[in-house]
Amino acid sequence: MWVHGRMMRTYCVGRGGQGCASIDCVMRFADRVALEAAVLVCASVAAARAQSSSPPASTAAAASAPAFCPSPARVANSDSLPDLRPPLVPMPKVVRGLYVNRWAALGDRGWQLIQLASRTEVNALVIDVKDDRGFVLYRSRVPLAREIGADTNRPMRHERLRAMLDSMRAHHIYPIARIVVAKDPLLANARLEWAIRRKADPSAPWRDRKGNPWLDPHQDGPWRYAAELACEAVDLGFSEIQFDYVRFPDDKRLVLDATFPLARGRLRAQVIRDQLLATRKRLEPLGVPITADVFGLTATDTTDMGIGQKWEQFVNTVDVVLPMMYPSHYNPGSYGIGNPNAHPYETIAHGLRDAHRRSATVPGAASLRPWYQDFTLGPPHYTATEVRAQIEAGYANGVQGWVLWNPRSMYTESAIHGAPERTAMQFDKRRASAAHDGSTIPEPRS
């Protein structure tokens, strides 16, 4: 057990130029007792899974076909800790998160965002596990990811991933795995039979305006691949799966230029609904929330917007729906507002009221956790005022949770409130660690 503690401290020193320059070892690994408990839990999970992978012959014979995702094993601790079952970080009552792109996670920025979350109201990080180019964050055990080289573009070392997830757990930061589904040019090029086809030449893939093929949402293969990556992510320590690009391309040329031989008369919204339901069923044994990103305007538009996202069709297929309500993405005149981007509070308020109204008619509708805009796209330049206005509009309309989006993962920190309870929690942890080491009790972090 103490060997693991020494290993992590050695890692911190050895990686000083990449992580410790921006966040000290205490912040990254919390107190030694909590860290070693986390390492013990992870080791116990692995041991339990290893045992369960070779059941007695009689049990194996009696069992039906294996589940798509094996249920995470309960961890029996030899210490006084209660038994634990993944997810190791429970969902907060109110999730307030930030998006962490793959490059940010690989660099110093990942540690900086953990530090930011540890001292503010932010309590969750949405981390790219598979991005919209098809690249996986780390070396994967999923055969298809390895076959197509999805995990070979500067993958994160597993030691670093383990350190980040353990640090997040120690600081009660909820780790969410973002997995892009239909926009995956790497997979579409490797599996052309899964790509959207050209109507003029069905043997060739349809391509978007950037020349990239898209996966056909009718095909089961892309969804199965995303689910396999989700199983792995939870096994590694992520506590929630968030699927993005669960849709058809947003391109008007699709109607004239593409063909979908597997449609069989189904509307696109029905296809997306069916695939989300099937994916949620596959992942049910994991026991973690399954969530989905959708266009923000789906809360108001009564069609499927040509992308297969119709509110009443998808809102009860997952545990949480995350409408991307970026004011810059609403057309002039939306909700009677000349420039929605210049009126973030009013734009968000209108969108959320529509979302509540439509969800009220659907049994089992998911809870809402909107994405808000922390970037500038057209006038005006977004500052803390505009970012905070969106958050306050959510609060005023009964939506407490949120996630901020910035494509570079660079956030307006002055828009994020401090959290006294998190500062107090960090002081308690550092005091416990100091007492364990017999050193002087540290002062609270300001």
N, C-alpha and C positions, 0 to 999 in steps of 0.2 A: 504493500500500500504506500509506504513512504518512498519507494522507488519511483512510483508514478509521480509523486509530488516533486522529486528531484528532477525527473525528466521534463516536466512542464516548466520548471524554473530555468532549466538549462535551455530549453527551446526559446524562452523569452529573452535570455541573454544573447543567444546565438542569432536571433532574428532582430536584434536591436535596431538595425537600420531600417527595417520594414514595418515594425509594429510598435516597438517601445519608444520610438522617437515621439510618437503622438499620444501614447497612453501607457502609464506605468504598469509594472507587472501585477501590482495589487489590483488595479482596475481590471486588467485582462483576465486574471485568474481568480479574483476574489480571495477569500481566506482559504488557507490550505485545507482546513477540515472540509469545507463545502466542496472544494475541487476534488479531493480524494474520494469523497462520497460519490460524486458524479462519475469519476473514473471507475469506481467499484460497481456502480449501477450498470454502466456500459459494458463492463467485462462480464457482469452477471447475465445481462441480456444475451450476449454472444454465447455464453456457456449454455444458457437455457435453450437457445435456438439450436445449438449444436446437438444437444441431447434429443430435442424434439424432432430433428431431421432424420433420425434413425429409429423409428418406432418399432416395437415388437412385431414379429411377423403376423401374429393373430390380429393385432390392432390394424396393421396395414391392410390386411386382407378384408377386414370388415369395413374399412373406411370407404367412402365413396370417392369420386374424383376430387383431387385436391383443390382447395380454394385458390382463387387467383392470387390473393395476397394472404399469406399466413397471418393469423392473429398474433399480435405481439405478445411475447411471453411475459407472465407476471414475474417480477423479480423478488425473490425472498432474500432479505438482508440478514446477515449475521449480527449486525449492529441493532440498536434500538429504533432505527428508522422504520416507518411503516412500509408494507409492501408497495412497490411502485409498478405501474404499467404505463408504457408510452401512451400518449405524449408526456414527456417528462416535464414540460412547461405547460401548465393548464392555460386555457384561454382566459385572458383577463375579462372582467365583467364588461369593461369598455375598452375596445382595442383602438389605440392611437398609434399609427405606424408611419414608416418611411420606406420608400423603395430603394433597394440597393442593387445597382446593376452589376453584372458579372465582373467588369473591370474594377469597379469600386471595391467589391468583395476581395478581389485578388491583391489589392494594394493597401496603402495606409488608410484610405478612406473608410474601409470596412471597420477598422479599429476605432477610427474617429467617431463613426456613427454609433458604435456600441457605447463609447464614452458619452456621447450626446444623450442617448437614451437613458443611461444610468443616472443622469442628473436632471432630467426634464420629465414632462408629462408623457413623452413618447415611451411606449412599452412594447412595441413590436417592430420587427424589421422584415420586409418582404424581399427575399433574396432570389435573384435569378438562378434557378437550378438548370433550366433550359431556356435560352433566350430566343429571340425571333430570327436568329440566323441558324438556329439548330444546335448551337454549342452547349455542352453540358459543363457545369461548373467544375466537376472533379472527375477523376478516373472512375468509370462506372462498371458495375458488375452486370448491367443489362446487356445481353449479347448483341442486340441490334445497335446499341450505342457504340459498342466497341467495333462492330463490323463496319460501320460507316464512318468511323473516325470522329464521332461527335464529341468525344472526350479527350481529344489530342491537341486542342488549341490552348496552350498554356494552362492545363488543368491545375486546380488548387491541390496542393499536397494534403493527404488525409490527416496528417498531424496538425496542419494549420486549421483545417475544417473542424477537427475535434476540439482544438483550442478555442475557436470562435464560438462554437455551439455550447461548450462548457461555460465559457465566459457569459454568454447570454443567459444560460440557465441560472448561473450564480447570481446574476443581477435581475432575475425575473423579467427578462426580455423575451417575448414570444416570437419564436422563429417560424416564418411562413415561407414555404417553398413555392416560388412562381414557376409554372411550367407552361410554355407556349405550345399550343396544339397544332392548328392548321397552317400557320405561317412558319414553315420549316423548310427552307430551300435545300438544305443539306440532305434531309430525308427524301424530299420530293425528287431530287436529282438521282438519288441512289435507288429509289423505288418508284420508277416512273409509272408503274401500274397503279400506284396510289395517288398520283397527281391528277388534278383537273385536266380534262382533255379538250383539245381544240375541236370545234364543230366541223371545220373545214377539213381537218386531218386528225381523226381520232387516235392515230398512232403517235401523235406529238402532244406534248404538254402545253396547256394554256399558260401564258406568262403575263405577269403584271407589268406596269409601265416602267419598272426598273429592270425588266427582263428576267425576273425570278418566277419559278413555278410555285404553285400553292398545292397543298394537299387537299384532296377531295373529302369534305366532311362526311360524305356517304360511306366512305371506306372505313372498315373497322380497324385496320392496321395502325393508322396514326393514333387513334384513341387508346388502343391496347398498349402501344409504345409509351404514351404519356402516362398511362396507369402503372406500367412497370417502373418507370422512373419515379412515380409517386411512392410506390411501395419501398423503393430503395431509400428515398429521401426520409421517410418516416423511420425506417430502420436505422438511419444515421443520426437521427435526433431532431428532425423538423416536426413541428407540432400541428401544422395545418398545410393543406394542399390548396393552392390557388391556380386555377387554370385560366389562361388568357388566350385570346384569339380563338375562342370557341364560336366560330362563325365562318361564313363565306367571305371572299374578298369584297371590299368596299369599292367596286369598280363597275360602272355602268356598262362597260363593254362585255361583261360576263354574259348578259342575256343573249346577245347576238353571236358571241364568239366561242362560247363554251358549251360542252355537252356533258350530261350526267347520266350515264347508263344505269346506275344503281338507284335512281330516284324512284322509279316505279310509281309515279303519280303523286308522290308525297311532296307537300310544300316544304320549303327550306326550314321554316320554323319548326315543323314536325321532326325533321331530320336532326336538328340541333337538340331538340327536347329528348328524342329517343337516345341519342348518343350520350347526353349528360346523365340520363337516368341509368343507362347501362354502365357507364363509368363509375357512377356513385355506388352501384350495386357491387361492382368488382372490388371497390376499395372499402366496402363496409366493414370487413374484419379488422381494419386498422384502428377503428375507433377514434379517428381524428376528423375535424371538420373538413368538408369538401366545399370549396367556394369557387366563384367564377366572376371574371371581369366582363362587363358588357358596356356597350355604348351608352353614354349618359342620356342621350335623347330618346332611348327606348322607353324611358319612363313616361314620355309625353306622346311620342309618335305611335299611332294605333296600328301601323303596318309592321312588317318585319324588317323594314328599311333596306330590303334587298340582300341582307346579310344573314337572314335566318334567326334574328333575335327579336322575338315578340314577347313583351313583358309577361302576359298571362301564360305563355307556353314554357318559359324557362324559370319563372320565379319560384316554383316549388320543386325544382329538380336538384337543388343544392342547399347547403345549410346557410350560406351567406351570399348575397348578391352584392357586387361592387360596381355600381354605375360610375363611369368615368365622366364626372360632371365638370369638365373644364370649361369655364365661361368662354374661352377663346374659340371653342369648337361649335358654338351656337351661332346660327346665321343672324345677321342684322334683322331686327323685327321680331325675333323669337320672344314670346310672352309679352309682346307689345313694347319691347325694349329696343331702342335704336341700335345700341352697341352693347350687347350682353357682356362682352369682355370688360367694359368699363363699369359694369354694375354687378360685381360678383355676388354680393349678398342677395339681391333680388333674383338673379338667375338661379342660384342654388335653391332659394326658397321655393320658387315656382316648380322646379324639377322635383324636389322632395315631396311637395304636396301632391303632385301627380303620382309619384311612386306610391305614397301611402294610400291614395284613393284606389289605385288599381290593385295593389296587393290585398286590400281589404276584401276583394271579391274572389280571392283564390285560397281555398283551404290549404293549410300547410305552407303558406308563403314564407320564403326565407327572410331573415333579418337583413337590414340595410347597413352597409358600411361604405359610403361613397369615397371615391378618389377625388381629391381636390388639387387644384393647379398651383404649383410653386415654380413657375417658369414664365417667361415673357414670350408671347406670340402675338405680335401686333400691339398697337397702342391700347391702354397705357402700359408703361413699364411696371411690372408687378413687384411690390414691396411687401413688407410685413402687414401693412394696412389691408391690401387686397387679399393676401393669404388668410389673415385672421378673419376677415369678413365672411369668407366661405365657411370656416369652422363655426362661427357664431350663428350663421344662418342655419346650419345643421342643428345646433343646440336649440334654437328657437322653434324648430320644427320637429323636435322629438328624436333627433338622430345624434347620439352622443359619440359614436365611433367614427373614425376617418383614417384615411391614408393619404399622405402627400406624395405627389409625383413630380420628380424632376429627372429628365432623362440622363443627366450627368451625376445624379445623386448628390447635388450641391444645394443645400437647403437654406432658407432664410431663417436663421436661428432666432432672430429677434421676434419672429412670429410664433415661436414655440414657448409655452409657459414653463417655468420651473415647477418642480414637484417637491415640496418640503418633505413629504413622507418618504420619497425615494432617497433624499439626502440623509434623512434620519436612519433609514435602513442601511445605507452604506456605512454610516458611522458605527452602527451596532455590529456590522460584520467585521469592520476593521478593528474594533475594540476586542471582539472575540478572538480574532487572529492574533492580536498583540498579547492578549492574556495567555493564549496557547503557547506563544513563543517566549513568554516571559519578558517581553520588551515593554517599553513605555507606551501607554495608551495614546493613540494618535488624536490629534485635534480633528473636529468635523471638517469635511471638505466644504469650502465656501461655494 
